[in-house]
Amino acid sequence: VYLDFSSVSCSFSFSPLEAFSNKQVSQVACGSQHSVALTKGTVQFCNKLGQLGLGTRKSVCRSPQHVPSLSAIPLIQVAAGGDQSFALSVSGGVFSWGRNDCGQLGLGDTKGTSVCRSPQHVPSLSAIPLIQVAAGGDQSFALSVSGGVFSWGRNDCGQLGLGDTKGTQYVNSPQHVRSLSAIPVVQVAAGGEQSFALSVSGGAFSCGRNDCGQLGLGDTQDRHTPTPVHYLNMKKTVSISCGKDHTAALTKDGAVFTFGSGQYGQLGHNSLQNEQRPRLVAELWGAKVTKVAYKLGWNISTDKSK
């Protein structure tokens, strides 16, 4: 892992993170202003909104800190959203902490708990074995072993995929996304205000804000129900990653398609234009891409030897 939390200023180069020099890091997740690392089943954080899970009001931590309240719980995944964080245990339990004014922690109520400074168990999901959690701007998702999708948090653009829920801007506890019930979902992804589900057959479904074309549907209309992305369903998609208002998809043959806002060149098409439909990143053609990752910027792992 190469990150630098030693200061609060910007860094323009990678440097080794000494706090992890003797630890085996299995995953790193980045939120808008915080990062989460999973090391052999324990969580380290690098806070005024409690997204570090340390139980304190300290605004900034300049080096990774161990989250003691999770030390006895074997963990398999962490997720970081706008200002919320999640941890998924080996047994399928979910723990959440951070900002909760939109119900994005899934704790059932935001009264008096607009900020949770230490991990809280999400009780309504305790009877459902889970395999993944995903965190977006203010929306959150969980995926069950059986392929069921659950969503909660902010819903003003339909990003929870619950249908036309007029007057329901916030959802405080996990809700089953019933429109996906007949679809065996294997991955969920959440961006700024857009959300995606990926089926076992490689089909992609999107919902939420679409002003920049980030849903990949060929228009700029928001969707309140998961909608098939036909431009991707002609390919077998194996991974989806979402940024603030842009999205990347990786296909089985290693091709990368991007769409949404191109304002800062984040789509990789050598232009600043938005794309309403998935467009192949031509510069990566011939590279065997193994993973795509969007957050505030764009990052790709490749193996060009294949």
Secondary structure, 3 states (H helix, E strand, C coil): CCCCCCCCCCCCCCCCCHHHCCCCEEEEEECCCCEEEEECCEEEECCCCCCCCCCCCCCCCCCCEECHHHCCCCEEEEEECCCEEEEEECCCCEEEEEECCCCCCCCCCCCCCCEEEEEEECHHHCCCCEEEEEECCCEEEEEECCCCEEEEEECCCCCCCCCCCCCCCEEEEEEECHHHCCCCEEEEEECCCEEEEEECCCCEEEEECCCCCCCCCCCCCCEEEEEECHHHHCCCEEEEEECCCEEEEEECCCCEEEEECCCCCCCCCCCCCCEEEEEECHHHCCCEEEEEEECCCEEEEEECCC
